[in-house]
Amino acid sequence: MSFIVYPAIDIRGGKCVRLFQGDYGQETVYADSPLAMAKRWVEQGASWVHLVDLDGAKEGKPANAALIKEIARSIPVPVQVGGGIRTEEQIADYLESGVARVIVGTAAIEDEPFTKRILQNYGDKIAIGLDCRNGLVATRGWLTTTDVQATVLAKRLVTYGAETFIYTDIARDGTMTGPNVEEIAALAMATGKSVIASGGVSQLDDLLTLAAHASNGVSGAIVGKALYTDAFTLEEALQRMEGRESHAD
């Protein structure tokens, strides 16, 4: 299985920002124009772009949808979008506007009949976002931690048709402390589905460690702060991934 590096653009107040461990009070603004940032990542070789509506995640409904749709229409690579998406109408609106994949998080935990329906209707255009603290799923922009085990929920959602999961370890997000490889790989093996890692990637070796589990279903990694703080460039990451695949061949 190939391994995709997803540069992340987190949008708050129309700007490109990063939060520390999901804390809305610990925000760094990296660019005034998320669209310009998306074009920059494409120029550097991105094959996908990951967009998060942080305002939407907190408010429970899309807040930067117009900007996100403009990005989807303006760049030649697919985008996946998460943040505050709680209704089928919102999903359809994004998909009809050029978004390739919609990420559903809170609704997947709080409304399983809804999740079952959208998985049946939209299939692999839906990704389930599992945002976790100590293996337990958090909801509502990471503000609420449930007593639901991520693996238990994921296995149940697979029976409804889930094909892709995005696993975020909140304790590591934006901290540059390395991804939770053990839990990510365990989730992929337990579900037999594609798992995209999110949170904690700080160096190229983190990507290589994750990519070593590609045959077990770890299909990619979302990278944010490491790129914005120049820990490494997207070009460097893509070159290392290409070198890994060539070596594997």
DRENFI-778070 format. One record per residue: residue in one letter; x, y, z of N, C-alpha, C in turn. Coordinates in steps of 0.2 Angstrom, whole numbers, plus 5000, padded with zeros to 4 digits. Layout:
// residues N
AXYZXYZXYZ
...
***
This chain:
// residues 249
M500449945000500050005000500450065000
S500250114996500650174996500550215002
F500950265003500950305010500850385008
I500350415009500250485007500350535013
V500750585011500850635016500350695015
Y499950715020499450765019499650825023
P499850875019499950945023499350965025
A499350995031498751015035498651095035
I498051115033497851185034497251185039
D497451215045496951225050496651295049
I496051305048495751375047495351395053
R495551455055495151485061495151565059
G494551595059494451665058494751675051
G494651625046494851635039495651635038
K496051625043496751615043497051545044
C497651535042497951475043498351475050
V498051425054498351425061498551355063
R498851355069498951285072498851295080
L498551245083498351245090498851195093
F498951215100499351165104498951115108
Q498951055106498551005109497751025109
G497551055103496851065102496651125107
D497051165110496851215114496751275110
Y496151305110495951365106496251425109
G496551415115496851475118497651475117
Q497851425114498551425112498651415104
E498551475101498551475094499151515091
T499351485085499851525082499651535074
V499651595072499451605065500051605061
Y499951555055500551545051500451585044
A499851595042499751635036499051665036
D498951725032498351755032497851725027
S498151685022497751655016497851585016
P497351545018497351475018497451445010
L497051485006497151474999497851474996
A498151524998498851534996499251474998
M499151455005499551405008499351335004
A498751325002498551264999498951264992
K498951314988499351324982500051304983
R500351334989501051324990501151244991
W500751214995500851144996500851104989
V500351124985500351084978500951094974
E501151164974501851174971502351134973
Q502351114980502951074982502851004982
G502250984978502150914977501650874980
A501250904984500650874988500150844983
S500050774985499550744981498850744984
W498750764990498150784994498250844998
V497750875000497850925005497250915011
H497450925017497050915023496750975026
L496150995026495851055028495451045034
V495551085039495151085045494851145047
D494151145048493751205050493751215057
L494251245060494251245068493651285071
D493451335068492851365070492251325070
G492251285064491651235063491651185069
A492251155070492351105075492051125082
K492151195084491951215090491251235090
E491051265084490351285084489851235082
G490051175080489651115078489251125071
K489551175067489251185060489851215056
P489851205050490451235046490351315046
A490951335047491051415048491451445043
N491851405040492351425034492251395028
A491551375027491451325021491551365014
A491451425014491551465007492251465005
L492651475010493451475009493651405007
I493351355011493551285010493351265003
K492751285001492551264994492951294988
E493151364990493551394985494251364984
I494551334990495151304990495051234985
A494551204987494451134983494351144976
R494051204974493951224967494651244963
S495051274968495651314965496251274964
I496351214967496951174967496751104963
P497251084960497151024955497250954959
V497250954966497350894969496750884974
P496550824976495950814980496150844987
V495550864991495550894997495150845002
Q495350845008494850815013494750865018
V494150865021493950925025493550895031
G493750925037493450905043493250965047
G492850965052492651015057491951045057
G491551015061490851035062490351005057
I490550955054490150925049489650875053
R489050895053488550855057487950835054
T487850855047487250835044487450815037
E486950775034487050745027487050805022
E486650855023486650915019487350945018
Q487650955024488350985024488850935020
I488750875021489150825017489050835010
A488450835008488250835001488550904998
D488450955002488651024999489451024998
Y489750995003490550995002490650954995
L490450894995490550844990490350874983
E489850904983489550934976490050994974
S490351024979490751084978491551064976
G491651004976492350984974492750954979
V492550944985492850914991492850834989
A493450804990493450734988493250684994
R493450705000493250665006493050715012
V492550695015492350725021492450685027
I492650725032492850695039492350705044
V492050645046491550655051491750625058
G491750665063492050645070491450645075
T491250695078490850695083490150655082
A489850675076489250635074489350565074
A489950535072490050465072489950435079
I490150475084490050445091489350455093
E489050515092488450535095487850515091
D487950495085487350485081487550425076
E487550365078487750305074487250295069
P486650305069486150295064486350335058
F486450405060486650445055487350425051
T487850405055488450385052488350325048
K487950275050487750215046487450235039
R487050285039486750305033487150345028
I487650385031488050425026488650375024
L488850325028489250275025488950235019
Q488350215020488050185015487950225009
N487750285010487650335004488250365001
Y488850365004489350405001490050365001
G490050305005490550255005491250285006
D491750275002492450295003492550375003
K491950415001492050485002491950515009
I491850465014491850485021492450455024
A492750495028493250465033492950485040
I493150435044492950435051493550465055
G493450525059493950555063493850535070
L494450495072494450475079494950515083
D494750565086495150605090495150575097
C495750555100495850515106496250545111
R496050535117496450545123496550475127
N497150455127497250385131496850335128
G496750335121496350285118495550295118
L495350345121494650365122494450415117
V493850415114493750465109493450525112
A493650585109493450645111493050675106
T492550725107492150755103492050825104
R491650855099491550935100492150975100
G492550965095493151005094493650985100
W493650925102494150895107493950925114
L493350955115493150985121492850935126
T492650875123492350825128492650765126
T492850725132493150655131492550605133
T492450555129491950505130492250445134
D491850395135492150335138492150285132
V492150305126492150255120492850235118
Q493050175118493650155116493650165108
A494250195105494250205098494250135094
T494550085096494550025092493849995092
V493549995098492849965098492450005094
L492450065094491950105089492150095082
A492850095080493050085074492750015071
K492849965075492649895072491949895071
R491549935075490849935074490649975068
L491050025066490850065060491050035054
V491549985054491749945049491149905046
T490749885051490149845049489649885045
Y489749955046489249995043489550015036
G490150005035490450025028491050075029
A491250085035491850135035492450105032
E492850145028493450125024494050155026
T493950215029494550265031494450295038
F494950285042494950325048495550365049
I495450425052495950475054496050475061
Y496650445064496750445071497150495073
T496950535078497250595081497350585088
D498050585090498150575097498250655100
I497750675103497650745105498250765109
A498450725114499050735118499650755114
R499750725108500350745104500250795098
D499650815097499450855092499850925093
G500150945088500551015089501051015094
T501250955096501850955101502550935099
M502550915093503150885089503450835093
T503150785097503350735101503350665098
G503150665091503150595088502450575088
P502250535083501550505083501450445087
N500850425089500750365093500750305089
V501250285086501350235081500950165083
E501050155090500850085092500050085091
E499750135094498950135093498750145086
I499050185082498850195075498950125071
A499450095072499550025069499049975072
A498949975078498449925081497749945078
L497550005077496950015075496849995068
A497350005064497349975057497249905056
M497649865061497649795061496949765063
A496749805068496049785071495449785066
T495549845062494949855058495049825051
G495649815049495849795042495649855037
K495649915039495449965035496050015035
S495950075031496450125030496450165036
V497050185039497150225045497650285043
I497450345043497850405042498050425049
A498750435050498950465057498950535057
S498750565063498750635063499050655070
G499450705071499650725077500350705079
G500850745080501450735083502050725079
V501950715072502450705067502950765068
S503650755069504050805071504750805066
Q504850745063505450735059505250675054
L505750675049505650635044505650555046
D505950545051505950475054505350455056
D504950505059504250485061503850455055
L503850495049503550475043503750405041
L504450385041504650325039504450265044
T504350285051504150235055503450215054
L503050265053502350255051502250215044
A502650235039502550205033502750135033
A503150115038503350045039502750005040
H502250035042501649995044501150005038
A501350025032500850035027500549965025
S500949915025500649845023500049825028
N500049855034499549835038498949885038
G498949935034498449985033498550055035
V499150065038499350135039499450175033
S498950215030499050235023499250305022
G499450345028499650405027499750445033
A499950505033500050545039499950625037
I499550655042499350725041499950765045
V500250805042500850845044500650915045
G500750955050500551025051501151065054
K501251065060501751105063502451095061
A502651025059503351015057503451055051
L502951055046503051095040503051165041
Y502651195046502551265047503151295051
T503551255054504151275058504751255055
D504651225049505251205045505751155048
A505351105051505751045054506051005048
F505551005043505750975036505251005031
T505451005025505051025020504650975017
L504050985014503650935010504050905005
E504450935001504850904996505250854999
E505550865005506050815008505650755010
A505050765013504650715015504450665009
L504250695004503950664998504550624995
Q505150654995505750614992505950554996
R505850565003505950505007505450455006
M504850465005504350415004504450384997
E504650424992504850394986505450344987
G505950364990506550324991506350254995
R505850265000505650205004505350154999
E504850184995504550134990504950104985
S505450144983505950114978506350064981
H506550074987506950024991506549964992
A505849974993505449914995505349874988
D505349904983505349864976505949824975
***
